[in-house]
C-alpha cells in the first residue's frame, strides 16, 4: 500500500462542531495510512452519529495537498430504533 501525504480535514455544521467540542473526543483519523481518498456519499460514524460526505474541496498549502470534506448534519445510527 502506498501511503499518501494528503491531509483530510472534516468540515462539520456549526451545531455538530459544537457537539464534537463538548464531547471532548476528536474525530478519528479515518484515512490515516490509506492511499484512497473518500468520495461523496461515503458515510462516517463518529461517536455514535452518522455523517454523509456532501462535497469535497481540493486545496494545496504549498507543502501538502488538502482535501476538505463537507459533512451533512448528524443523523442517528442506522441500527437505532425509535419508539
C-alpha positions in Angstrom: 0.0 0.0 0.0 1.3 3.5 -0.9 0.9 6.0 1.9 -0.1 9.5 0.8 0.8 12.8 2.4 -2.7 14.0 1.7 -4.3 15.8 4.7 -8.0 15.3 5.1 -10.0 17.9 7.0 -13.6 17.2 8.1 -15.9 20.3 7.9 -19.0 20.0 10.2 -22.0 22.2 10.6 -21.7 24.7 13.5 -24.0 22.6 15.6 -22.1 19.4 15.1 -18.8 21.2 15.6 -20.0 22.4 19.0 -21.2 18.8 19.8 -17.8 17.4 19.0 -16.1 20.1 21.0 -18.4 19.4 24.0 -17.8 15.6 23.7 -14.0 16.2 24.2 -13.2 13.5 21.7 -11.6 14.3 18.4 -12.9 12.8 15.2 -11.0 9.6 14.3 -8.3 9.7 11.6 -10.3 7.5 9.2 -7.9 7.6 6.3 -4.6 7.6 8.0 -2.4 5.2 6.2 -4.8 4.8 3.2 -3.9 5.8 -0.3 -7.6 6.1 -1.5 -9.4 9.3 -0.5 -13.1 9.3 0.4 -15.8 10.1 -2.1 -19.1 12.0 -2.0 -21.8 9.7 -0.5 -19.5 7.9 1.9 -20.9 7.7 5.4 -18.8 8.2 8.6 -19.7 7.1 12.1 -18.3 9.4 14.7 -19.1 8.9 18.4 -22.5 7.2 17.7 -23.7 9.5 14.9 -23.6 9.2 11.2 -22.4 11.9 8.7 -22.6 11.8 4.9 -19.9 13.4 2.8 -21.8 16.0 0.8 -18.9 17.8 -1.0 -15.1 17.6 -1.4 -12.8 20.6 -1.9 -9.2 20.1 -3.0 -6.6 22.7 -1.8 -2.9 22.9 -1.5 -0.8 24.9 1.1 2.4 24.9 -1.0 3.6 21.9 1.1 0.9 19.3 1.0 -2.4 18.7 -0.7 -5.5 19.1 1.5 -8.9 17.5 0.9 -11.8 19.2 2.8 -14.8 17.1 3.3 -18.1 18.9 3.9 -20.4 16.7 6.0 -24.2 16.5 6.4 -26.0 17.2 9.7 -25.5 14.4 12.2 -28.0 11.5 12.0 -28.7 8.7 14.4 -27.0 5.4 13.5 -28.9 3.3 11.0 -29.4 0.5 13.6 -31.1 2.9 16.1 -34.8 2.0 16.8 -37.2 4.8 17.6 -40.4 4.1 19.7 
